[in-house]
Each structure stands twice: as structure tokens, then as C-alpha cells.
Amino acid sequence: MLKEFSCRLLLTAASRGASRLLRNSRLASGTFALSLGLRDGAKAPQASFQFFRAFSALQNRERREAYFVMRQCLKSTYYKNTMTRNYLIILFLSLSIPLFAQKFEKAKNGKSFDCVILIHGFLRSSKQLKNMGDYLTDNNLLVFYVDYPSRSNTIQEVSKSYLSPIVQNNCISKFNKIHFVTHSAGGIVLRHFLKENKIKRLGRVVMLAPPNKGSEIADFLSGYNFVNTLLGPILMQLKTDNSSFVNNIGTPNFELGIIMGDSSNDPISSMIIPGDDDGKVSIENSKLNSMKEFLLVDRTHTFIMDGVEVQKATLQFIKTGTFK
């Protein structure tokens, strides 16, 4: 009876607002400890501490930490009682709902959240940007991914058929600002899109390893007809000659930061590319005169987005306009 009463008491408190419960965490912890019905009273404080550690992590949007601790909580030897386990799950979810409801309500009203759209590169998918997206999400940004088949579309087609719907359906008029983070050829897709479309709430853009002046690898591979057939039309658009698509988009007029790697795990490609490179694009060809800031890191082209320092610098630029 005591366990059932105390659990119901906590659930009632949760339904009236999780923040009120946390303001008196000692009382809440004590009540929660009573609800466990533990044989060994010495374990009650430890159990209570684990539970509120999990909820505190959730409140700070440290989702992985929260659910890891809660799982430990449920698997502990002193939670073998099925009814107690069910109470814990219900209580944890009850406390979680106000947090997530508040988050999505703010997102819906567009008062406290910015939108970030992530665009992957040539022969890649949005999965490559998942770690970057998770990091930005954990820092109070609403993330959307653009996924497109890069071997069957031109840059113009990707911009119109894949990027534009994401912007129009998810971000326009819903958020304070619309930011973009791109990888490799995704930056060229974005440059074309922003040339053709004006966004009133455009925020900042971070390009990771962009071939802004083309890539010598595209020059080399496009010399073989079977490779053009296999890889599709974008390959030709990424050539370095003055008449190529990438060199005729025009100068960007948005707030732009570029992060480029100077490490390569592809020695053959690096032999083709003059000067320092990241295995696919030369450092010089990634730059634009209109860029606001440029950051060089010890990363390769393919995995630059997974670098912790790259993720931190990206967030810093989105929020402040500088990598510093």
C-alpha cells in the first residue's frame, strides 16, 4: 500500500509539472525511495539517485545518458518486482513528456528554435551526416536532412526536387532562422539553390570540404565515358575548367564559413591533385573570396563531419558567425 500510494503521489506531481518536482529534489527522492519497497533499505538512496540522475540528463537533452542510466536502474537486482518496474517506466515517461512537449511546442511556434538543413555530398547519403545532425540537435537546433540520388540527377535537379521541398515544407515561416550545413558537393547544390531562391530568414552556412572551384578528380574521371555513365551528370559539373557548372554559379552573398581538411587517406587521388588536399579536393579549390571565415583541420574529405572539433566549430559559427 505504501509503495502504491507513494508512486501515485509522484505520478500526480509529475502530471502537474516536472519542474515543480525537481525544485524539491530531496523530498522527491525520499518519496521515490519509499515507493521501491526494497528489502535492503541501504540501497534506497542509491536507487533514488540513479533515477533523478537519469531525469536530470533528460532535462539537459542528454538523451543517451538518460536512457542508459535508466536502463541500469531497471536492470538492477533490487528492481525485480514487476509492479515496481512498471511504476518506474510510467514515472520516467510522465516526467519526460513535459520536456518533449515544451520542445516541440516551441518549434511549432518558431519562437525559440532555428532550423538547420544538412546536405550530403556526391555518392553519399544523409547517414554520413547523422553524427553532425545529432550534435546540432542536442544543442537545441531542429535538424532536417536532404537525401538525394546523386548518380541520376544534375545539381539543378537536386536543388529543385530534393532541397526545395525540405525548405518549403519544414522551415519557411516556422523558425527564427534557416541555417545550412553541407558536405562536399552538397555545398554546390546549396549555392545553386540560394542563387535561384531568396530566403528571408536565411541564417548562416557552413560548408565542409566543398569543391567550390571544382576537383581535379572530377577532371580525371570524367575523361572516361564509362565512368560518366556510371557516376552520372554531377561528375562533369564538378570539373575545374572555367566553363564548368561549378565555376559559373556566381559569388555567394550569404554568411559563409568553410571547414577544410588537410589529411588524405587516398594517396593516388592526392597524386592527381596539385598542392595540399584532403584526398578529393585541393585546399585552394575549396575557398571562395566571399567566405567570412576559413578553418583548416587535420581530417580527411570523407569523414570530416565526424570530427569533434569540426562539430563544435560548426555549431559555433551557426550561433556566432565565427569559428573562434
C-alpha positions as CSV (number, residue, x, y, z in Angstrom):
1,M,0.0,0.0,0.0
2,L,2.8,2.4,0.9
3,K,4.6,1.7,-2.4
4,E,1.4,2.2,-4.4
5,F,0.5,5.4,-2.6
6,S,3.9,6.9,-3.0
7,C,4.1,6.1,-6.7
8,R,0.7,7.6,-7.3
9,L,1.9,10.6,-5.4
10,L,4.9,11.0,-7.6
11,L,2.9,10.5,-10.8
12,T,0.4,13.2,-9.7
13,A,3.3,15.5,-9.0
14,A,4.7,14.7,-12.5
15,S,1.4,15.5,-14.2
16,R,1.4,18.9,-12.5
17,G,4.8,19.7,-13.9
18,A,8.2,18.1,-13.7
19,S,10.0,21.4,-12.8
20,R,8.0,21.7,-9.5
21,L,9.1,18.2,-8.6
22,L,12.8,19.0,-9.2
23,R,12.7,22.1,-7.1
24,N,12.3,19.9,-4.0
25,S,14.5,17.0,-5.2
26,R,15.3,15.8,-1.7
27,L,11.6,15.3,-0.8
28,A,11.0,13.7,-4.2
29,S,14.0,11.4,-3.8
30,G,12.8,10.3,-0.4
31,T,9.3,9.6,-1.6
32,F,10.6,7.7,-4.5
33,A,12.8,5.6,-2.3
34,L,9.8,4.6,-0.2
35,S,8.0,3.6,-3.4
36,L,10.5,0.9,-4.2
37,G,9.6,-1.5,-1.5
38,L,13.2,-2.5,-1.1
39,R,14.2,-5.2,1.3
40,D,17.6,-3.6,1.8
41,G,16.9,-0.1,2.9
42,A,20.6,0.9,2.4
43,K,20.0,0.7,-1.4
44,A,17.2,3.1,-1.4
45,P,19.3,6.3,-1.6
46,Q,21.4,4.8,-4.4
47,A,18.2,3.9,-6.4
48,S,16.7,7.3,-5.9
49,F,20.0,9.0,-7.0
50,Q,20.1,6.9,-10.2
51,F,16.6,7.8,-11.1
52,F,17.0,11.5,-10.8
53,R,20.4,11.4,-12.5
54,A,18.6,9.9,-15.5
55,F,15.9,12.6,-15.4
56,S,18.4,15.4,-15.0
57,A,20.2,14.1,-18.0
58,L,17.0,14.1,-20.0
59,Q,16.1,17.6,-18.9
60,N,19.5,18.7,-20.3
61,R,18.7,16.9,-23.5
62,E,21.5,14.3,-22.9
63,R,19.2,11.6,-24.2
64,R,21.7,8.8,-24.5
65,E,23.0,9.3,-21.0
66,A,19.4,9.5,-19.6
67,Y,18.2,6.2,-21.1
68,F,21.5,4.5,-20.3
69,V,21.2,5.3,-16.6
70,M,17.5,4.5,-16.6
71,R,18.2,1.1,-18.1
72,Q,20.8,0.4,-15.4
73,C,18.1,1.4,-12.9
74,L,15.6,-1.1,-14.3
75,K,18.1,-3.9,-14.6
76,S,19.3,-3.6,-11.0
77,T,18.8,-6.6,-8.8
78,Y,16.6,-4.6,-6.5
79,Y,14.0,-3.9,-9.3
80,K,13.0,-7.5,-9.9
81,N,9.5,-6.7,-8.7
82,T,7.4,-6.4,-11.9
83,M,4.9,-3.8,-10.5
84,T,7.8,-1.6,-9.2
85,R,9.5,-1.8,-12.7
86,N,6.2,-0.8,-14.4
87,Y,5.8,2.1,-12.0
88,L,9.4,3.3,-12.8
89,I,8.7,3.2,-16.5
90,I,5.5,5.1,-16.2
91,L,7.0,7.7,-13.9
92,F,10.0,8.3,-16.1
93,L,7.8,8.7,-19.2
94,S,5.5,11.0,-17.2
95,L,8.4,13.2,-16.3
96,S,9.7,13.1,-19.9
97,I,6.5,14.2,-21.6
98,P,6.5,17.8,-20.3
99,L,10.1,18.3,-21.6
100,F,9.4,17.0,-25.1
101,A,6.1,18.7,-25.3
102,Q,7.8,22.0,-24.4
103,K,10.4,21.5,-27.1
104,F,8.0,20.7,-29.9
105,E,5.6,23.5,-28.9
106,K,8.5,26.0,-29.2
107,A,9.5,24.5,-32.5
108,K,5.9,24.8,-33.8
109,N,5.6,28.4,-32.8
110,G,9.1,29.2,-34.2
111,K,9.9,31.4,-31.2
112,S,13.0,29.7,-29.7
113,F,14.4,27.4,-32.3
114,D,16.4,27.7,-35.5
115,C,16.3,25.2,-38.4
116,V,19.4,23.6,-39.8
117,I,19.3,21.7,-43.1
118,L,22.0,19.2,-43.8
119,I,23.0,18.3,-47.4
120,H,25.3,15.4,-48.1
121,G,27.8,15.1,-50.9
122,F,28.3,13.2,-54.2
123,L,27.9,9.4,-53.9
124,R,26.9,9.8,-50.3
125,S,23.7,9.8,-48.2
126,S,22.3,11.6,-45.2
127,K,23.6,8.8,-43.0
128,Q,27.1,10.3,-43.3
129,L,25.8,13.5,-41.6
130,K,23.9,11.7,-38.8
131,N,26.6,12.4,-36.1
132,M,26.7,16.0,-37.1
133,G,22.9,16.2,-37.0
134,D,22.7,14.5,-33.6
135,Y,25.2,17.0,-32.2
136,L,23.3,20.0,-33.5
137,T,20.0,18.5,-32.2
138,D,21.5,18.1,-28.8
139,N,22.3,21.8,-28.9
140,N,18.8,23.0,-29.4
141,L,18.7,23.1,-33.2
142,L,16.0,21.5,-35.3
143,V,17.7,19.4,-38.0
144,F,16.4,18.2,-41.3
145,Y,18.2,16.1,-43.9
146,V,18.2,16.3,-47.6
147,D,18.6,12.9,-49.2
148,Y,19.0,12.6,-52.9
149,P,20.3,10.1,-55.5
150,S,23.4,11.8,-56.8
151,R,24.1,9.5,-59.7
152,S,20.9,10.2,-61.6
153,N,20.4,13.9,-61.2
154,T,22.1,17.2,-62.0
155,I,22.8,19.7,-59.4
156,Q,19.9,21.8,-60.7
157,E,17.5,18.8,-60.3
158,V,18.7,18.0,-56.8
159,S,18.2,21.7,-55.8
160,K,14.7,21.8,-57.2
161,S,13.3,18.3,-56.5
162,Y,15.0,17.5,-53.2
163,L,16.3,20.6,-51.4
164,S,13.5,23.0,-52.2
165,P,10.7,20.8,-50.8
166,I,12.6,20.4,-47.5
167,V,13.0,24.1,-47.1
168,Q,9.4,25.0,-48.2
169,N,7.6,22.3,-46.2
170,N,9.7,22.3,-43.0
171,C,11.4,25.6,-42.4
172,I,9.8,28.5,-44.2
173,S,7.8,30.7,-41.7
174,K,8.3,28.2,-38.9
175,F,11.7,29.1,-37.4
176,N,13.7,32.2,-36.5
177,K,16.5,31.4,-38.9
178,I,17.3,28.7,-41.5
179,H,20.9,27.6,-41.5
180,F,22.7,25.1,-43.7
181,V,25.5,22.6,-43.2
182,T,26.8,20.9,-46.3
183,H,29.4,18.3,-47.2
184,S,31.4,18.3,-50.4
185,A,29.1,18.7,-53.5
186,G,26.2,19.4,-51.2
187,G,27.7,22.9,-50.9
188,I,27.4,23.3,-54.7
189,V,23.8,22.2,-54.6
190,L,23.2,24.9,-51.9
191,R,25.0,27.6,-53.9
192,H,22.7,27.0,-56.8
193,F,19.6,26.9,-54.7
194,L,20.4,30.2,-52.9
195,K,21.1,31.8,-56.3
196,E,17.7,30.8,-57.6
197,N,15.7,31.3,-54.3
198,K,15.6,34.1,-51.8
199,I,15.1,33.1,-48.2
200,K,14.0,36.0,-45.9
201,R,15.1,34.2,-42.7
202,L,18.4,32.8,-44.1
203,G,20.9,32.3,-41.3
204,R,24.5,31.1,-41.7
205,V,26.1,28.4,-43.9
206,V,28.9,26.1,-43.0
207,M,30.5,24.1,-45.9
208,L,32.6,21.1,-45.1
209,A,35.2,20.2,-47.8
210,P,33.4,21.9,-50.7
211,P,34.7,21.7,-54.2
212,N,33.9,25.4,-54.8
213,K,36.2,25.7,-57.8
214,G,35.9,22.0,-58.8
215,S,38.0,19.0,-58.3
216,E,40.9,17.6,-60.3
217,I,39.5,14.1,-59.5
218,A,36.4,15.0,-61.5
219,D,38.6,16.2,-64.3
220,F,40.4,12.9,-64.4
221,L,37.4,10.6,-64.1
222,S,35.2,12.5,-66.5
223,G,37.7,11.7,-69.2
224,Y,36.3,8.2,-69.4
225,N,32.9,7.7,-71.0
226,F,32.0,4.6,-68.9
227,V,32.7,6.5,-65.7
228,N,30.4,9.3,-66.8
229,T,27.7,6.8,-67.5
230,L,28.3,5.0,-64.2
231,L,28.5,8.1,-61.9
232,G,26.0,10.4,-63.7
233,P,25.9,14.1,-64.7
234,I,27.2,15.7,-61.5
235,L,30.7,14.5,-62.1
236,M,31.0,16.7,-65.2
237,Q,29.6,19.6,-63.3
238,L,32.4,19.4,-60.7
239,K,35.3,19.9,-63.2
240,T,37.8,22.7,-62.6
241,D,37.8,24.4,-66.0
242,N,36.4,27.9,-66.3
243,S,33.4,26.7,-68.3
244,S,32.2,24.1,-65.8
245,F,29.0,24.5,-63.9
246,V,30.7,24.9,-60.5
247,N,32.7,27.9,-61.8
248,N,29.7,29.7,-63.2
249,I,27.3,29.7,-60.3
250,G,28.3,33.2,-59.2
251,T,29.6,34.6,-56.0
252,P,27.6,33.7,-52.8
253,N,26.1,36.6,-50.9
254,F,25.3,34.8,-47.7
255,E,27.3,34.5,-44.4
256,L,29.6,31.6,-45.1
257,G,32.2,29.6,-43.1
258,I,34.3,26.9,-44.7
259,I,36.0,24.0,-42.9
260,M,38.5,22.1,-44.9
261,G,40.7,19.1,-44.1
262,D,44.4,18.8,-45.0
263,S,44.8,15.0,-44.4
264,S,44.4,12.3,-47.1
265,N,43.9,8.5,-46.9
266,D,43.9,8.3,-50.7
267,P,47.5,8.6,-52.0
268,I,46.5,8.0,-55.6
269,S,44.0,10.9,-55.7
270,S,46.4,13.1,-53.8
271,M,49.0,12.5,-56.6
272,I,46.5,13.8,-59.1
273,I,45.5,16.9,-57.1
274,P,48.1,19.7,-57.1
275,G,49.1,21.2,-53.8
276,D,47.7,20.3,-50.4
277,D,44.4,18.4,-50.4
278,D,42.0,16.2,-48.3
279,G,42.1,13.3,-50.7
280,K,39.3,14.6,-53.0
281,V,39.6,18.4,-53.2
282,S,42.5,20.8,-53.0
283,I,42.5,23.2,-50.2
284,E,42.8,26.1,-52.6
285,N,39.7,25.0,-54.6
286,S,37.6,24.9,-51.5
287,K,37.9,28.6,-50.9
288,L,35.8,31.5,-52.0
289,N,36.6,35.2,-51.9
290,S,33.2,35.9,-50.3
291,M,33.7,33.5,-47.4
292,K,33.7,35.1,-43.9
293,E,35.9,32.5,-42.2
294,F,38.1,29.5,-43.1
295,L,39.2,26.8,-40.8
296,L,41.8,24.1,-41.6
297,V,41.6,20.8,-39.6
298,D,43.5,17.6,-39.7
299,R,40.7,15.5,-41.3
300,T,40.1,13.6,-44.5
301,H,37.4,14.5,-47.0
302,T,35.2,11.5,-46.3
303,F,35.0,11.7,-42.6
304,I,35.5,15.4,-41.8
305,M,32.0,15.8,-40.5
306,D,32.6,13.3,-37.7
307,G,35.5,15.3,-36.1
308,V,34.5,16.6,-32.7
309,E,36.4,19.9,-33.3
310,V,34.5,20.2,-36.7
311,Q,31.1,19.7,-35.0
312,K,32.0,22.3,-32.3
313,A,33.2,24.8,-34.9
314,T,30.1,24.3,-37.0
315,L,27.8,25.0,-34.0
316,Q,29.9,28.0,-33.0
317,F,29.7,29.5,-36.5
318,I,25.9,28.9,-36.7
319,K,25.4,30.7,-33.3
320,T,28.0,33.5,-33.5
321,G,29.3,33.8,-37.1
322,T,32.8,32.8,-36.2
323,F,34.8,29.6,-35.7
324,K,36.7,31.1,-32.7
